[in-house]
């Protein structure tokens, strides 16, 4: 699905120029890594959300919007570089990771470099509220990951715990993108709060969709093998629903399989993914996504009716149906 981004075409050009400018360095090694990264950059959906938020609300973007969009993209990519080291990933969406081509030391330092540039760009916005949004979001991302690790180890199996984790580790970034867009053009407190709520719902959709991928054969766009989350002890929504709604004996048997050993065999992973599918876990997760999408669109319907609002609505559909 192609997003109609003509409404921010000029703003995207400004963003990309500012993003490239923010990464200038005189260190040859860093320069080589940056060139590799820029040649393989992703869809840049998060800065797109920041630009759409600002222009939808006020009909234009400011220099603070551009710097805020650059900051969120820098922070997002810094977290991915660090994640690849933690997860010992050799590929991300079919492309070799920085830690694979160079090493962990370079990947960690480049992640730190991106983070430092994020801080610089946040200062360039001249907005303490935007700086605070970015720092709060960074804390939420870290706490969300730590909470997920804690939950996996302590075998916590509740929907409340699941949503607490994904709101922190994923939805907080999407919420911050829309919030920063609103703040950058002087939106009212009510508008800022509304955009944050929309971003949170979009982020929840994004993560649930990502979790559903874990139950089906992998592809390069997704970038992780089937059952990857289960192998790591992460009980995501489809499996969580199945464990909560299966007959007690069957549920206990699956929990024993999930937590009995530190390492799961391919047969164990297949049994758990099949169990989640058979018990309606995928359909339940999809239903939750549809509900969040409906709520996000209801909130967006109260915003100014323009091309950017249309693009935001279609962005919700994109996240619902994305394949990678």
C-alpha positions as CSV (number, residue, x, y, z in Angstrom):
1,X,0.0,0.0,0.0
2,X,1.4,3.4,-1.1
3,X,0.8,6.3,1.2
4,X,-0.3,9.6,-0.4
5,X,2.4,11.8,0.9
6,X,2.2,14.6,-1.7
7,X,0.8,16.8,1.1
8,X,4.2,16.8,2.8
9,X,6.5,16.3,-0.2
10,X,8.4,19.5,0.3
11,X,8.6,18.9,4.0
12,X,10.0,15.4,3.5
13,X,12.8,16.8,1.3
14,X,13.6,19.3,4.1
15,X,13.6,16.5,6.6
16,X,15.9,14.3,4.6
17,X,18.4,17.1,4.0
18,X,18.4,17.9,7.7
19,X,18.8,14.3,8.7
20,X,21.8,13.8,6.4
21,X,23.3,17.0,7.7
22,X,22.9,15.9,11.3
23,X,25.1,12.9,10.7
24,X,28.2,14.7,9.3
25,X,31.4,13.6,10.9
26,X,35.2,13.9,10.1
27,X,35.9,10.4,11.5
28,X,36.5,8.0,8.5
29,X,35.2,4.9,10.3
30,X,32.0,6.7,11.4
31,X,31.6,8.2,7.9
32,X,31.8,4.7,6.3
33,X,29.2,3.3,8.7
34,X,26.9,6.3,8.1
35,X,27.2,6.0,4.3
36,X,26.2,2.3,4.7
37,X,23.3,3.2,6.9
38,X,22.0,6.0,4.6
39,X,22.1,3.8,1.6
40,X,19.8,1.3,3.4
41,X,17.6,3.6,5.4
42,X,14.0,2.4,6.1
43,X,10.6,3.9,5.3
44,X,11.1,6.7,7.8
45,X,7.5,6.3,9.0
46,X,8.1,8.0,12.4
47,X,9.3,11.3,11.0
48,X,6.5,11.2,8.4
49,X,4.0,11.0,11.3
50,X,5.7,14.0,13.0
51,X,5.4,16.1,9.8
52,X,1.8,15.0,9.2
53,X,0.8,15.8,12.7
54,X,2.1,19.3,12.5
55,X,0.8,20.1,9.0
56,X,-2.6,18.5,9.7
57,X,-3.1,20.8,12.7
58,X,-1.7,24.1,11.4
59,X,-1.4,23.8,7.7
60,X,2.4,24.1,7.8
61,X,5.5,22.9,9.6
62,X,8.1,24.9,11.4
63,X,11.9,24.5,11.7
64,X,11.2,22.9,15.1
65,X,9.0,20.3,13.3
66,X,11.9,19.4,11.0
67,X,14.4,19.1,13.9
68,X,11.9,17.2,16.0
69,X,11.4,14.7,13.1
70,X,15.1,14.3,12.7
71,X,15.5,13.7,16.4
72,X,12.9,10.9,16.6
73,X,14.5,9.2,13.6
74,X,17.9,9.4,15.1
75,X,16.7,8.0,18.4
76,X,14.8,5.2,16.7
77,X,17.8,4.1,14.7
78,X,20.1,4.4,17.8
79,X,17.8,1.9,19.6
80,X,17.8,-0.5,16.6
81,X,21.6,-0.5,16.5
82,X,21.8,-1.3,20.2
83,X,19.0,-3.9,19.9
84,X,21.0,-5.7,17.1
85,X,23.9,-6.0,19.5
86,X,21.7,-7.3,22.4
87,X,19.9,-9.8,20.1
88,X,23.2,-10.8,18.3
89,X,21.4,-10.1,15.0
90,X,23.2,-10.6,11.7
91,X,20.4,-9.2,9.6
92,X,17.6,-6.7,9.9
93,X,14.9,-7.0,7.2
94,X,17.2,-8.8,4.9
95,X,20.1,-6.4,5.3
96,X,23.3,-7.1,7.2
97,X,23.5,-5.2,10.5
98,X,26.3,-2.9,11.5
99,X,27.5,-5.2,14.2
100,X,27.7,-8.0,11.6
101,X,29.8,-6.0,9.1
102,X,32.0,-4.2,11.7
103,X,31.6,-5.4,15.3
104,X,29.7,-4.9,18.5
105,X,32.0,-2.1,19.6
106,X,31.4,-0.1,16.5
107,X,27.6,-0.7,16.6
108,X,27.3,0.4,20.2
109,X,29.4,3.5,19.6
110,X,27.4,4.4,16.5
111,X,24.2,4.0,18.4
112,X,25.6,6.4,21.0
113,X,26.6,8.8,18.2
114,X,23.1,8.8,16.8
115,X,21.7,9.3,20.3
116,X,24.0,12.3,20.8
117,X,22.9,13.8,17.5
118,X,19.3,13.3,18.6
119,X,20.0,15.3,21.7
120,X,21.6,18.1,19.6
121,X,18.5,18.2,17.3
122,X,16.1,18.3,20.2
123,X,18.0,21.4,21.5
124,X,17.7,23.0,18.0
125,X,13.9,22.9,18.3
126,X,14.2,25.5,21.1
127,X,11.3,23.8,22.9
128,X,11.7,22.4,26.4
129,X,8.4,20.5,25.9
130,X,9.8,18.7,22.9
131,X,13.1,17.9,24.7
132,X,11.1,16.6,27.7
133,X,8.9,14.5,25.3
134,X,12.1,12.9,23.8
135,X,13.7,12.2,27.2
136,X,10.4,10.8,28.7
137,X,10.1,8.6,25.6
138,X,13.7,7.3,25.9
139,X,12.9,6.3,29.5
140,X,9.7,4.6,28.4
141,X,11.5,2.6,25.7
142,X,14.2,1.4,28.1
143,X,11.7,0.6,30.9
144,X,9.5,-1.3,28.4
145,X,12.3,-3.5,27.3
146,X,13.4,-4.2,30.9
147,X,9.8,-4.9,31.9
148,X,9.5,-7.4,29.1
149,X,12.7,-9.2,30.2
150,X,11.4,-9.3,33.7
151,X,8.1,-10.6,32.6
152,X,9.7,-13.4,30.5
153,X,11.8,-14.5,33.5
154,X,9.1,-14.4,36.1
155,X,6.6,-16.1,33.7
156,X,4.0,-13.3,34.1
157,X,1.0,-14.1,31.9
158,X,-1.5,-11.3,31.9
159,X,-2.9,-9.1,29.1
160,X,-2.4,-6.1,31.4
161,X,1.3,-6.9,31.6
162,X,1.6,-7.4,27.9
163,X,0.0,-4.0,27.1
164,X,2.1,-2.3,29.7
165,X,5.2,-3.6,28.0
166,X,4.3,-2.7,24.4
167,X,2.9,0.7,25.4
168,X,6.4,1.5,26.8
169,X,8.7,-0.2,24.3
170,X,6.8,0.6,21.1
171,X,3.7,2.8,21.4
172,X,5.6,5.5,23.4
173,X,7.7,6.3,20.3
174,X,4.7,6.6,18.0
175,X,3.0,8.8,20.6
176,X,6.0,11.0,20.9
177,X,6.2,11.5,17.1
178,X,2.7,12.9,16.9
179,X,3.1,14.8,20.1
180,X,6.3,16.5,18.9
181,X,4.6,17.4,15.6
182,X,1.8,19.1,17.6
183,X,4.1,20.9,20.0
184,X,6.3,22.1,17.2
185,X,3.5,24.3,15.7
186,X,2.1,25.6,18.9
187,X,-0.9,23.3,19.2
188,X,-3.2,23.6,22.2
189,X,-2.8,21.3,25.2
190,X,-5.9,19.4,24.2
191,X,-4.6,19.0,20.7
192,X,-1.2,17.7,22.0
193,X,-3.0,15.2,24.2
194,X,-5.2,14.0,21.4
195,X,-2.3,13.5,19.1
196,X,-0.4,11.6,21.8
197,X,-3.4,9.3,22.2
198,X,-3.7,8.7,18.5
199,X,0.0,7.9,18.4
200,X,-0.3,5.4,21.2
201,X,-3.1,3.6,19.5
202,X,-1.1,3.4,16.2
203,X,1.9,2.1,18.2
204,X,-0.2,-0.6,19.7
205,X,-1.4,-1.6,16.3
206,X,2.1,-1.7,15.0
207,X,3.4,-4.0,17.8
208,X,0.4,-6.4,17.7
209,X,0.9,-6.7,14.0
210,X,4.6,-7.3,14.5
211,X,3.8,-10.0,17.1
212,X,1.4,-11.7,14.7
213,X,4.3,-12.1,12.2
214,X,6.0,-14.4,14.8
215,X,3.4,-17.1,14.1
216,X,3.9,-17.4,10.4
217,X,6.8,-18.2,8.0
218,X,9.4,-15.4,7.9
219,X,10.3,-13.1,5.1
220,X,13.1,-10.5,4.6
221,X,10.6,-7.6,5.1
222,X,9.8,-8.9,8.6
223,X,13.3,-9.8,9.4
224,X,12.8,-12.4,12.1
225,X,12.3,-16.2,12.0
226,X,9.0,-17.8,13.0
227,X,8.7,-18.3,16.7
228,X,11.6,-15.9,17.5
229,X,9.6,-14.2,20.4
230,X,8.6,-17.6,21.8
231,X,12.2,-18.8,21.8
232,X,13.1,-15.7,23.8
233,X,10.3,-16.4,26.3
234,X,8.1,-13.6,25.2
235,X,4.4,-14.4,25.5
236,X,2.7,-12.1,23.0
237,X,-1.0,-11.5,22.5
238,X,-2.0,-14.5,20.3
239,X,-0.3,-17.1,22.6
240,X,-1.4,-15.2,25.7
241,X,-5.1,-15.3,24.6
242,X,-4.7,-19.1,23.8
243,X,-3.2,-19.8,27.2
244,X,-6.0,-17.9,28.9
245,X,-8.9,-19.5,27.0
246,X,-7.8,-23.1,26.4
247,X,-9.0,-25.8,28.7
248,X,-7.0,-25.7,32.0
249,X,-5.2,-29.0,31.4
250,X,-4.2,-28.0,27.8
251,X,-3.1,-24.5,28.9
252,X,-1.0,-25.9,31.7
253,X,0.7,-28.4,29.3
254,X,1.6,-25.5,27.0
255,X,2.9,-23.4,29.8
256,X,5.0,-26.3,31.0
257,X,6.4,-26.6,27.4
258,X,7.1,-22.9,27.2
259,X,9.0,-22.5,30.5
260,X,10.3,-26.0,31.1
261,X,13.7,-25.5,29.3
262,X,15.9,-22.5,28.6
263,X,16.0,-23.6,24.9
264,X,13.0,-24.6,22.9
265,X,13.3,-27.1,20.0
266,X,11.8,-26.4,16.6
267,X,9.1,-28.9,17.4
268,X,8.2,-27.1,20.7
269,X,8.0,-23.8,18.9
270,X,5.8,-25.3,16.2
271,X,3.5,-26.8,18.8
272,X,3.1,-23.4,20.6
273,X,2.5,-21.4,17.4
274,X,-0.1,-24.0,16.2
275,X,-1.7,-24.0,19.6
276,X,-2.1,-20.2,19.5
277,X,-3.6,-20.4,16.0
278,X,-6.0,-23.2,16.8
279,X,-7.3,-21.4,19.9
280,X,-8.2,-18.2,18.0
281,X,-5.2,-16.2,19.2
282,X,-4.5,-14.6,15.8
283,X,-8.2,-13.6,15.3
284,X,-8.3,-12.1,18.7
285,X,-5.1,-10.1,18.1
286,X,-6.5,-8.9,14.8
287,X,-9.8,-7.9,16.5
288,X,-7.8,-5.8,19.1
289,X,-5.9,-4.1,16.2
290,X,-9.2,-3.2,14.5
291,X,-10.6,-1.8,17.7
292,X,-7.5,0.4,18.2
293,X,-7.7,1.5,14.5
294,X,-11.4,2.5,14.9
295,X,-10.6,4.5,18.0
296,X,-7.6,6.2,16.3
297,X,-9.7,7.2,13.3
298,X,-12.5,8.5,15.6
299,X,-10.0,10.8,17.3
300,X,-8.5,11.9,14.0
301,X,-12.0,12.8,12.7
302,X,-12.1,15.7,15.2
303,X,-9.0,17.2,13.6
304,X,-9.0,19.7,10.6
305,X,-10.3,18.1,7.5
306,X,-7.4,18.3,5.0
307,X,-5.1,16.1,2.9
308,X,-2.8,15.4,5.8
309,X,-5.7,14.1,7.9
310,X,-6.6,11.8,5.0
311,X,-2.9,10.6,4.9
312,X,-3.0,10.0,8.6
313,X,-6.2,7.9,8.3
314,X,-4.6,5.9,5.5
315,X,-1.5,5.5,7.7
316,X,-3.6,3.7,10.3
317,X,-4.8,1.3,7.5
318,X,-1.2,0.8,6.4
319,X,-0.1,-0.3,9.9
320,X,-3.0,-2.6,10.1
321,X,-2.2,-4.4,6.8
322,X,1.6,-4.1,6.6
323,X,3.7,-7.1,5.7
324,X,7.0,-5.9,7.0
